[in-house]
Amino acid sequence: MDKHQLDHIEYVTNDEGDLSYAVDPVDAQQLTVLDSMGQDPNERQAIPLKAILVILVTAVAQFNNTWYAVAPASNAYTIAAALNGNDKRIWIVQAAGIPSIVTGPIVAIIADLYGRRNAMVILSLLGAIASIVCMTAHNIDVVIVGQTLNGVAAGISGLLFAVPSEVVPTHYRSIIQGILSVFAGMGAIGALIFVSLAVDNDPVDGWRWTWRAQLICNGLMFLGYAFLYNPPPRTHSGLTRWQRFTHLDWVGYGLLTGGLAPLLMGFAWASDINYGWSDPHAYGCVVAGAVVIWEWKGTSTGFLHHAMFRQGNNFALLIFTFAVEGHMFYAINNMYSAEAVGVWFATAPALKQAASMIPMFACTMVFTPMFAIYSTLRKDLKWPVVFGILAFLVATIGLATTTAESWIRALAFNGVAGLGFSSLLMMLMTLVQLSAPPLFIGAASSLAISARFLGGTVGYGISSVIYNNIYNARMPAKVAAAVAPLGFDMRNIGALIVGLLSHDTSSVPGLTPEVLGAASAANAEASSYAYNRIWWATIPAVVLALVGIMLIKDPAYKMDWVVDAPLEKVQHVHGSGKAAEEGAIKAAEAK
């Protein structure tokens, strides 16, 4: 919604203060935050201390958010091995990802209407509880339960992008997102290095620092939001708490949960080597979830405000691009890291394995501030995203051409991917927020993050299926062809293959160092070939994202000095509105 096209009615003498806001001309629903109208978009505003403190707390939260995404994924094999649960390894990641996709939009929609503080405080506390559950676990099922709680707590994710953006002038929108991205990069690098050092120092329990550190961050978030974040009311409904509760679309929320949860679990089971698409766990859940989502989508009124979709195709195209970006990030965060550990650095210590991911996050941290400053000075959000997608396309093609020996090339293209990501998340989030009504940037941000998680989860499931099918078909023949000329008894080939898969060849009869070396090289070649097919399969999605972003209209002209959700009383420009009729609500018609 274009703030420059809003005419408003403004009261300045009222028992409850200034209550001006804009409404949708179609359904008269509120579109801007209470008491945010009447600001001069051309008059520079200073950032108050309250806003700076909230931004700092949210920066810690973004550090935690990325730590929570990277640390469990990069240490999943270690955690599963320590708890004798390798058959459930994928759920260490998926158990957290699936709930976050479902809860994010619901939490944000409620927070947009009735305030953010309670959601921020409660979910930070839940994240702390989840961390305690995981770090004290002695079997993998408890870790999965804790990660599920973590996923619910991650419903806060969209708000972490919205809150710091709306408390400062929109002029700083991309810079704020850039600051959050830098802290996110710090969280990723910290997760890779710190937890790897902990694992090297304590192979049995070092992985527990994955959640010990998260507990500290969640504790800081809880205290910060509880004592430093006290925003004024966002809406003026005149309803009691119970009436607000009953006015929410609980049927829609239930249908969304009942549709997305089984759909995503189906993709997760499909990616599990123990199940696959032929198992009812996979296709049954996907079909059931798709049916429920269809029923939810088929209703005449959705719980997402229709004003989000009234400015052309911008919002829909950006959500699609976010989903593809999620697939791209999951490919690097999960598939690349698995390839690095399984192929290029299989025998290296944990710290060196983790270091293989650092080029991406280091490049992101270096180039993100540059893109943020450029976009602010030039008011250009679209073309940095185009550049980022092109950079990732180059990285994808490069990774698709790697071999089992070309680890240097892999590290280089990992860095190129980081160059791409340095503009993507920051600029896409800014574009989404500026393409939505100011009151609903929480829902818009959360929907974008959920689309990102959805694209990542579905893409990860598809990538895992591609890898498993190709690797399982290719690996036995490659190993057999490699060891047969060395005189290895082919009656023991089954035991050798099992030993390679379990990383324990001590009981394989007739195994010599020469045979083991040849078998390991053949196994690495088969694995590298399968990973290459994943990268080639990623390219069409990246191209589609490039086409989608080329079609949007850049809303960077909205980066002015208006604060969408002020924490302090704003300076109103009186006389700009029209006279109010007697007894009218304080509202505005959008032209």
C-alpha positions as CSV (number, residue, x, y, z in Angstrom):
1,M,0.0,0.0,0.0
2,D,1.5,3.3,-1.1
3,K,1.7,5.7,1.9
4,H,1.9,8.6,-0.5
5,Q,-1.6,7.9,-1.7
6,L,-3.3,7.8,1.7
7,D,-5.6,10.7,2.7
8,H,-6.6,10.5,6.3
9,I,-8.8,11.9,9.0
10,E,-6.9,13.0,12.0
11,Y,-8.0,13.9,15.5
12,V,-5.6,15.6,17.8
13,T,-7.8,16.1,20.8
14,N,-9.1,12.9,22.2
15,D,-9.0,11.1,25.5
16,E,-6.9,8.4,24.0
17,G,-4.6,10.7,22.0
18,D,-4.1,10.8,18.3
19,L,-5.8,7.8,16.7
20,S,-5.3,8.4,13.0
21,Y,-4.9,5.5,10.6
22,A,-5.8,4.5,7.1
23,V,-8.3,2.0,6.0
24,D,-8.9,-0.2,3.0
25,P,-11.5,1.4,0.7
26,V,-13.0,-2.0,-0.1
27,D,-13.6,-3.5,3.3
28,A,-12.8,-0.5,5.6
29,Q,-10.2,-2.6,7.5
30,Q,-7.2,-0.8,9.1
31,L,-4.0,-0.7,7.0
32,T,-1.6,1.4,9.0
33,V,-0.5,1.4,12.6
34,L,-2.4,3.6,15.0
35,D,-1.1,7.1,15.3
36,S,1.3,6.7,12.4
37,M,-0.4,9.0,9.9
38,G,0.4,12.6,9.4
39,Q,4.2,12.3,9.3
40,D,6.2,14.4,6.8
41,P,7.9,11.9,4.5
42,N,10.5,14.5,3.6
43,E,11.5,15.6,7.2
44,R,14.4,13.7,8.6
45,Q,13.7,11.9,11.9
46,A,16.3,10.8,14.4
47,I,16.2,7.2,15.7
48,P,15.2,7.1,19.4
49,L,17.2,5.2,22.0
50,K,14.2,2.8,22.5
51,A,14.4,1.8,18.8
52,I,18.2,1.3,18.9
53,L,17.9,-1.0,21.9
54,V,15.1,-3.0,20.2
55,I,17.3,-3.3,17.1
56,L,20.2,-4.6,19.2
57,V,18.0,-7.2,21.0
58,T,16.7,-8.3,17.6
59,A,20.2,-8.6,16.2
60,V,21.0,-11.0,19.0
61,A,17.8,-12.9,18.0
62,Q,18.9,-13.1,14.4
63,F,22.3,-14.4,15.5
64,N,20.4,-17.1,17.4
65,N,18.0,-17.7,14.5
66,T,20.9,-18.6,12.2
67,W,22.8,-20.5,14.8
68,Y,19.6,-22.6,15.3
69,A,19.4,-23.2,11.5
70,V,23.1,-24.0,11.0
71,A,24.4,-25.8,14.1
72,P,22.0,-28.8,14.2
73,A,22.3,-29.3,10.4
74,S,26.1,-29.2,10.3
75,N,26.4,-31.5,13.3
76,A,23.4,-33.8,12.6
77,Y,25.7,-36.9,12.0
78,T,27.6,-36.3,15.2
79,I,24.4,-35.8,17.3
80,A,22.8,-38.9,15.8
81,A,25.9,-41.0,16.3
82,A,26.2,-39.9,19.9
83,L,22.6,-40.9,20.6
84,N,22.5,-44.1,18.5
85,G,19.8,-42.6,16.3
86,N,21.3,-42.4,12.8
87,D,18.0,-43.7,11.3
88,K,16.2,-40.6,12.7
89,R,19.0,-38.1,11.8
90,I,17.0,-36.0,9.3
91,W,14.4,-35.2,12.0
92,I,17.0,-33.3,13.9
93,V,16.6,-30.6,11.2
94,Q,13.1,-31.3,9.9
95,A,11.4,-31.4,13.3
96,A,12.3,-27.8,13.8
97,G,11.7,-26.6,10.2
98,I,8.1,-27.9,9.8
99,P,6.5,-26.2,12.8
100,S,8.1,-22.9,12.0
101,I,6.6,-22.8,8.6
102,V,3.1,-23.4,10.1
103,T,3.3,-21.1,13.1
104,G,5.1,-18.2,11.6
105,P,2.2,-16.6,9.6
106,I,-0.3,-17.3,12.4
107,V,1.8,-15.7,15.1
108,A,2.5,-12.7,12.9
109,I,-1.1,-12.1,11.9
110,I,-2.2,-12.1,15.5
111,A,0.8,-9.8,16.4
112,D,0.0,-7.4,13.6
113,L,-3.5,-6.8,15.0
114,Y,-3.0,-7.1,18.8
115,G,0.7,-6.3,19.4
116,R,4.0,-8.0,19.1
117,R,5.5,-7.9,22.6
118,N,3.6,-10.9,24.1
119,A,4.5,-13.1,21.2
120,M,8.2,-12.0,21.3
121,V,8.5,-12.7,25.1
122,I,6.5,-16.0,25.2
123,L,8.3,-17.5,22.1
124,S,11.7,-16.4,23.4
125,L,10.9,-18.2,26.6
126,L,9.7,-21.3,24.7
127,G,13.0,-21.3,22.8
128,A,14.9,-21.3,26.0
129,I,12.9,-24.3,27.3
130,A,13.4,-26.1,24.0
131,S,17.2,-25.5,24.3
132,I,17.2,-27.1,27.8
133,V,15.3,-30.1,26.5
134,C,17.8,-30.7,23.7
135,M,21.0,-30.0,25.5
136,T,20.1,-32.4,28.3
137,A,18.8,-35.2,26.0
138,H,20.1,-38.7,26.3
139,N,18.2,-40.2,23.3
140,I,17.4,-38.8,19.9
141,D,13.6,-38.9,20.5
142,V,14.0,-36.2,23.2
143,V,16.1,-34.1,20.8
144,I,13.4,-34.3,18.2
145,V,10.8,-33.3,20.8
146,G,13.0,-30.3,21.8
147,Q,13.5,-29.4,18.2
148,T,9.8,-29.5,17.6
149,L,9.4,-27.0,20.4
150,N,12.2,-25.0,18.8
151,G,10.2,-25.0,15.6
152,V,7.1,-23.6,17.3
153,A,9.3,-20.9,19.0
154,A,10.7,-20.1,15.5
155,G,7.2,-18.7,14.7
156,I,8.9,-15.5,15.9
157,S,11.1,-15.5,12.8
158,G,9.1,-13.2,10.7
159,L,8.6,-10.7,13.5
160,L,12.4,-10.5,13.9
161,F,12.5,-9.0,10.4
162,A,9.5,-6.8,10.9
163,V,10.0,-5.2,14.3
164,P,13.4,-3.5,13.7
165,S,12.2,-2.3,10.3
166,E,9.0,-0.6,11.5
167,V,10.4,1.3,14.5
168,V,12.8,3.4,12.3
169,P,12.1,5.5,9.2
170,T,11.7,3.5,6.0
171,H,14.7,5.3,4.6
172,Y,16.9,2.9,6.7
173,R,14.9,-0.2,5.7
174,S,17.6,-2.0,3.8
175,I,20.3,-0.9,6.2
176,I,18.4,-2.4,9.1
177,Q,18.0,-5.7,7.1
178,G,21.7,-5.5,6.4
179,I,22.6,-5.2,10.1
180,L,20.4,-8.3,10.7
181,S,22.1,-10.2,7.9
182,V,25.5,-9.4,9.3
183,F,24.5,-10.7,12.7
184,A,23.0,-13.8,11.0
185,G,26.3,-14.4,9.3
186,M,28.1,-14.1,12.6
187,G,25.7,-16.7,14.0
188,A,26.4,-19.1,11.2
189,I,30.2,-18.8,11.4
190,G,30.0,-19.0,15.2
191,A,27.9,-22.2,14.9
192,L,30.3,-23.8,12.5
193,I,33.5,-23.0,14.4
194,F,32.4,-23.0,18.1
195,V,30.4,-26.3,18.0
196,S,33.1,-28.0,15.9
197,L,35.7,-27.0,18.4
198,A,33.5,-28.3,21.2
199,V,33.0,-31.6,19.3
200,D,36.8,-32.0,18.7
201,N,37.4,-31.3,22.3
202,D,34.6,-33.6,23.6
203,P,33.5,-36.1,20.9
204,V,30.8,-37.6,23.2
205,D,29.0,-34.5,24.5
206,G,30.5,-31.5,22.7
207,W,27.5,-31.3,20.4
208,R,25.4,-30.2,23.4
209,W,26.9,-26.7,22.9
210,T,24.6,-26.5,19.9
211,W,21.8,-25.7,22.4
212,R,23.7,-24.4,25.3
213,A,24.7,-21.3,23.3
214,Q,21.1,-21.1,22.0
215,L,19.9,-21.0,25.6
216,I,22.0,-18.0,26.4
217,C,20.7,-16.2,23.3
218,N,17.1,-17.0,24.1
219,G,17.6,-15.8,27.6
220,L,18.9,-12.5,26.4
221,M,16.0,-12.2,24.0
222,F,13.5,-12.9,26.7
223,L,14.9,-10.3,29.0
224,G,15.4,-7.8,26.2
225,Y,11.9,-8.0,24.8
226,A,10.3,-8.1,28.3
227,F,12.0,-5.0,29.6
228,L,13.1,-2.9,26.6
229,Y,10.2,-3.4,24.1
230,N,7.0,-1.7,25.0
231,P,5.3,-0.5,21.8
232,P,2.0,1.5,21.9
233,P,-1.2,-0.2,20.7
234,R,-1.3,-1.0,17.0
235,T,-5.1,-1.0,16.5
236,H,-8.1,0.5,18.2
237,S,-10.8,-2.2,18.1
238,G,-12.7,-1.5,21.4
239,L,-12.8,-5.3,21.9
240,T,-12.1,-7.2,25.1
241,R,-9.3,-9.8,25.1
242,W,-11.9,-12.6,24.8
243,Q,-13.6,-10.8,21.9
244,R,-10.3,-10.4,20.1
245,F,-9.6,-14.1,20.6
246,T,-13.0,-15.1,19.1
247,H,-12.5,-12.8,16.2
248,L,-9.4,-14.6,15.0
249,D,-9.8,-17.1,12.1
250,W,-9.1,-20.2,14.1
251,V,-10.7,-22.4,11.4
252,G,-8.3,-21.0,8.9
253,Y,-5.4,-21.5,11.2
254,G,-6.4,-25.1,11.9
255,L,-6.8,-25.9,8.2
256,L,-3.4,-24.3,7.4
257,T,-1.8,-26.4,10.2
258,G,-3.6,-29.5,9.2
259,G,-2.6,-29.1,5.6
260,L,1.0,-27.9,5.7
261,A,2.2,-30.2,8.6
262,P,1.4,-33.5,6.8
263,L,2.5,-32.1,3.4
264,L,5.9,-31.2,4.8
265,M,6.3,-34.4,6.8
266,G,5.6,-36.3,3.6
267,F,8.4,-34.6,1.8
268,A,10.6,-35.2,4.8
269,W,9.8,-38.9,4.8
270,A,10.4,-39.0,1.1
271,S,13.9,-37.7,1.6
272,D,14.6,-40.3,4.3
273,I,16.6,-43.2,2.9
274,N,14.6,-45.5,5.1
275,Y,11.3,-44.6,3.5
276,G,11.3,-42.8,0.1
277,W,8.4,-41.9,-2.1
278,S,7.1,-45.5,-2.4
279,D,6.3,-45.6,1.4
280,P,2.8,-44.5,2.6
281,H,4.4,-42.3,5.2
282,A,5.6,-40.1,2.3
283,Y,2.8,-40.1,-0.4
284,G,0.0,-40.5,2.1
285,C,1.0,-37.4,4.0
286,V,1.6,-35.3,0.9
287,V,-1.9,-36.2,-0.5
288,A,-3.6,-35.6,2.8
289,G,-1.9,-32.2,3.2
290,A,-2.6,-31.1,-0.4
291,V,-6.3,-31.9,0.1
292,V,-6.6,-29.9,3.3
293,I,-4.7,-27.0,1.8
294,W,-7.0,-27.0,-1.3
295,E,-10.0,-26.8,1.0
296,W,-8.4,-23.9,2.9
297,K,-7.4,-22.1,-0.3
298,G,-10.9,-22.7,-1.7
299,T,-12.6,-20.5,0.9
300,S,-13.8,-17.1,-0.2
301,T,-12.0,-15.3,2.6
302,G,-8.5,-16.1,3.6
303,F,-6.8,-15.0,6.8
304,L,-4.2,-13.0,4.8
305,H,-5.4,-9.5,4.1
306,H,-6.3,-9.0,0.5
307,A,-4.7,-5.6,0.3
308,M,-1.3,-7.4,0.2
309,F,-2.2,-8.6,-3.3
310,R,-3.7,-5.5,-4.7
311,Q,-0.5,-3.8,-6.0
312,G,-0.1,-5.9,-9.1
313,N,1.9,-9.1,-8.9
314,N,4.7,-7.8,-6.7
315,F,3.8,-9.5,-3.5
316,A,3.1,-12.9,-5.1
317,L,6.2,-12.8,-7.2
318,L,8.3,-11.9,-4.2
319,I,6.9,-14.8,-2.1
320,F,7.7,-17.2,-4.9
321,T,11.2,-15.8,-5.2
322,F,11.6,-16.3,-1.4
323,A,10.6,-19.9,-1.8
324,V,13.3,-20.4,-4.4
325,E,15.8,-18.6,-2.3
326,G,15.0,-21.0,0.5
327,H,15.7,-23.9,-1.8
328,M,19.0,-22.3,-2.7
329,F,20.0,-21.7,0.9
330,Y,19.0,-25.3,2.0
331,A,21.0,-26.6,-1.0
332,I,24.1,-24.8,0.3
333,N,23.5,-25.3,4.0
334,N,22.5,-29.0,3.8
335,M,23.6,-30.6,0.5
336,Y,26.9,-28.7,0.1
337,S,27.8,-29.3,3.7
338,A,26.9,-33.0,3.4
339,E,29.1,-33.2,0.2
340,A,32.0,-31.5,1.9
341,V,31.8,-33.8,4.9
342,G,31.2,-37.0,2.8
343,V,33.4,-36.3,-0.2
344,W,36.1,-33.6,0.1
345,F,36.8,-33.7,3.9
346,A,35.6,-37.1,4.9
347,T,38.7,-37.9,7.0
348,A,39.3,-34.4,8.3
349,P,38.6,-33.2,11.9
350,A,35.3,-31.6,12.7
351,L,36.7,-28.1,12.6
352,K,38.1,-28.4,9.1
353,Q,34.9,-29.9,7.9
354,A,33.0,-26.9,9.4
355,A,35.5,-24.5,7.8
356,S,34.4,-25.6,4.4
357,M,31.2,-23.6,4.9
358,I,32.9,-20.4,6.0
359,P,33.6,-18.9,2.6
360,M,29.9,-18.4,2.0
361,F,29.1,-16.8,5.3
362,A,32.3,-14.7,5.3
363,C,31.5,-13.3,1.8
364,T,27.9,-12.6,3.0
365,M,29.2,-10.6,6.0
366,V,31.7,-8.6,3.9
367,F,29.4,-7.7,1.0
368,T,26.1,-7.3,2.8
369,P,26.9,-3.8,4.2
370,M,28.0,-2.7,0.7
371,F,24.7,-3.7,-0.9
372,A,22.8,-2.1,2.0
373,I,24.6,1.3,1.6
374,Y,24.2,1.1,-2.2
375,S,20.5,0.4,-2.1
376,T,19.9,3.3,0.4
377,L,21.9,5.9,-1.5
378,R,20.6,4.9,-4.9
379,K,17.1,3.7,-3.8
380,D,17.6,0.6,-5.8
381,L,16.3,-2.8,-4.4
382,K,15.6,-4.8,-7.5
383,W,18.9,-4.9,-9.3
384,P,21.0,-6.1,-6.3
385,V,18.6,-9.1,-6.1
386,V,19.1,-9.8,-9.8
387,F,22.8,-9.7,-9.2
388,G,22.5,-12.0,-6.2
389,I,20.5,-14.6,-8.2
390,L,23.0,-14.5,-11.1
391,A,25.9,-15.0,-8.6
392,F,24.1,-18.0,-7.2
393,L,23.5,-19.3,-10.7
394,V,27.2,-19.1,-11.4
395,A,27.9,-20.9,-8.1
396,T,25.4,-23.6,-8.9
397,I,26.9,-24.3,-12.3
398,G,30.4,-24.3,-10.7
399,L,29.4,-26.8,-8.0
400,A,27.7,-29.0,-10.6
401,T,31.1,-29.4,-12.4
402,T,33.2,-30.4,-9.3
403,T,34.7,-33.8,-8.8
404,A,35.7,-35.8,-5.8
405,E,39.2,-34.2,-5.9
406,S,38.3,-30.6,-6.7
407,W,37.8,-29.3,-3.2
408,I,39.5,-25.9,-3.9
409,R,37.0,-25.2,-6.7
410,A,34.2,-26.2,-4.3
411,L,35.4,-23.7,-1.7
412,A,35.6,-21.0,-4.4
413,F,32.1,-21.5,-5.6
414,N,30.8,-21.6,-2.0
415,G,32.2,-18.1,-1.7
416,V,30.5,-17.1,-4.9
417,A,27.2,-18.3,-3.4
418,G,27.9,-16.2,-0.4
419,L,28.3,-13.2,-2.7
420,G,24.9,-13.9,-4.0
421,F,23.2,-14.4,-0.7
422,S,24.7,-11.1,0.6
423,S,22.0,-9.2,-1.3
424,L,19.2,-11.8,-1.5
425,L,17.7,-12.2,1.9
426,M,18.2,-8.5,2.9
427,M,16.8,-7.0,-0.3
428,L,14.0,-9.5,-0.8
429,M,12.7,-8.9,2.8
430,T,12.9,-5.1,2.2
431,L,10.9,-5.5,-1.1
432,V,8.3,-7.7,0.6
433,Q,7.8,-5.2,3.5
434,L,7.5,-2.2,1.2
435,S,5.0,-4.1,-1.0
436,A,2.6,-4.7,1.9
437,P,0.4,-2.4,4.0
438,P,2.4,-1.0,6.9
439,L,0.1,-2.6,9.5
440,F,0.7,-6.1,8.0
441,I,4.5,-6.1,7.5
442,G,4.7,-8.7,10.3
443,A,2.4,-11.1,8.4
444,A,4.2,-10.3,5.1
445,S,7.6,-10.9,6.6
446,S,6.4,-14.2,8.3
447,L,4.8,-15.4,5.1
448,A,8.1,-14.7,3.2
449,I,10.1,-16.6,5.8
450,S,7.6,-19.5,5.8
451,A,7.8,-19.6,2.0
452,R,11.6,-19.7,2.4
453,F,11.4,-22.6,4.8
454,L,8.8,-24.3,2.6
455,G,10.9,-23.9,-0.5
456,G,13.9,-25.2,1.5
457,T,12.1,-28.2,3.0
458,V,10.5,-29.2,-0.3
459,G,13.7,-28.6,-2.2
460,Y,15.7,-30.5,0.4
461,G,13.3,-33.4,0.1
462,I,13.6,-33.5,-3.7
463,S,17.4,-33.1,-3.6
464,S,17.7,-36.0,-1.1
465,V,15.6,-38.3,-3.3
466,I,17.7,-37.4,-6.4
467,Y,20.9,-38.1,-4.4
468,N,19.7,-41.3,-2.8
469,N,18.4,-42.8,-6.1
470,I,21.5,-42.0,-8.1
471,Y,24.0,-42.8,-5.4
472,N,22.3,-46.2,-4.6
473,A,22.2,-47.1,-8.2
474,R,25.8,-46.1,-9.0
475,M,27.8,-46.9,-5.9
476,P,27.8,-50.7,-5.8
477,A,28.9,-51.1,-9.4
478,K,31.6,-48.4,-9.1
479,V,33.1,-50.1,-6.0
480,A,33.0,-53.5,-7.5
481,A,34.7,-52.3,-10.7
482,A,37.4,-50.6,-8.6
483,V,38.3,-53.6,-6.3
484,A,37.9,-56.5,-8.7
485,P,41.3,-55.9,-10.5
486,L,43.0,-55.9,-7.1
487,G,42.1,-59.5,-6.4
488,F,39.4,-58.8,-3.9
489,D,37.1,-61.7,-3.3
490,M,33.8,-60.6,-4.9
491,R,31.8,-62.8,-2.5
492,N,32.6,-60.2,0.1
493,I,31.5,-57.2,-1.9
494,G,28.3,-56.8,0.0
495,A,30.2,-56.7,3.3
496,L,32.5,-54.1,1.8
497,I,29.7,-51.9,0.7
498,V,28.0,-52.1,4.1
499,G,31.3,-51.2,5.7
500,L,31.7,-48.1,3.5
501,L,28.2,-46.9,4.3
502,S,28.6,-47.4,8.0
503,H,32.2,-46.1,8.1
504,D,33.3,-49.3,9.7
505,T,35.3,-51.7,7.5
506,S,37.1,-53.5,10.3
507,S,35.2,-56.7,9.9
508,V,35.4,-57.0,6.0
509,P,37.2,-60.2,5.1
510,G,40.3,-59.9,2.8
511,L,40.4,-56.1,3.0
512,T,43.9,-54.5,2.3
513,P,44.9,-50.9,2.5
514,E,45.1,-50.8,-1.3
515,V,41.6,-52.3,-1.7
516,L,40.2,-49.9,0.9
517,G,41.7,-47.0,-0.9
518,A,40.3,-48.0,-4.2
519,A,36.9,-48.7,-2.8
520,S,36.8,-45.4,-0.9
521,A,37.8,-43.4,-4.0
522,A,35.0,-45.2,-6.0
523,N,32.5,-44.4,-3.3
524,A,33.5,-40.8,-3.3
525,E,33.2,-40.6,-7.1
526,A,29.7,-42.1,-7.0
527,S,28.7,-39.7,-4.3
528,S,30.2,-36.7,-6.1
529,Y,28.4,-37.7,-9.3
530,A,25.0,-37.8,-7.4
531,Y,25.6,-34.4,-5.8
532,N,26.4,-33.0,-9.3
533,R,23.0,-34.1,-10.5
534,I,21.4,-32.2,-7.5
535,W,23.2,-29.0,-8.5
536,W,22.1,-29.4,-12.2
537,A,18.5,-29.9,-11.0
538,T,18.6,-26.7,-8.9
539,I,19.4,-24.5,-12.0
540,P,15.8,-24.4,-13.4
541,A,14.5,-23.1,-10.1
542,V,17.1,-20.4,-10.0
543,V,16.3,-19.3,-13.5
544,L,12.6,-19.1,-12.6
545,A,13.5,-16.9,-9.6
546,L,15.5,-14.6,-12.0
547,V,12.5,-14.3,-14.3
548,G,10.1,-13.6,-11.4
549,I,12.3,-10.8,-9.9
550,M,12.6,-9.2,-13.3
551,L,8.8,-8.8,-13.5
552,I,8.4,-6.8,-10.2
553,K,8.2,-3.1,-9.8
554,D,10.8,-1.7,-7.5
555,P,9.0,0.1,-4.5
556,A,12.3,1.7,-3.3
557,Y,10.7,5.1,-3.7
558,K,8.8,4.5,-0.5
559,M,12.1,4.6,1.5
560,D,11.3,7.9,3.1
561,W,11.3,9.4,6.7
562,V,8.0,7.9,7.8
563,V,8.1,5.5,10.7
564,D,5.5,2.7,10.2
565,A,5.2,1.8,13.9
566,P,6.7,4.5,16.1
567,L,7.8,3.7,19.7
568,E,7.4,7.3,20.7
569,K,5.0,10.1,19.9
570,V,5.4,11.3,16.3
571,Q,5.4,14.8,14.9
572,H,2.1,15.2,13.0
573,V,1.6,17.5,10.1
574,H,-1.7,19.0,10.9
575,G,-4.1,20.3,8.3
576,S,-3.1,17.7,5.7
577,G,-6.2,15.6,6.4
578,K,-9.8,16.5,5.7
579,A,-12.3,17.5,8.4
580,A,-13.9,14.6,10.2
581,E,-17.6,14.2,10.4
582,E,-19.2,14.1,13.8
583,G,-18.8,10.8,15.5
584,A,-16.7,9.3,12.7
585,I,-13.9,6.9,13.5
586,K,-10.4,8.1,13.0
587,A,-9.7,6.6,9.6
588,A,-8.7,7.3,6.1
589,E,-9.9,6.2,2.7
590,A,-7.2,5.0,0.3
591,K,-7.5,6.9,-2.9
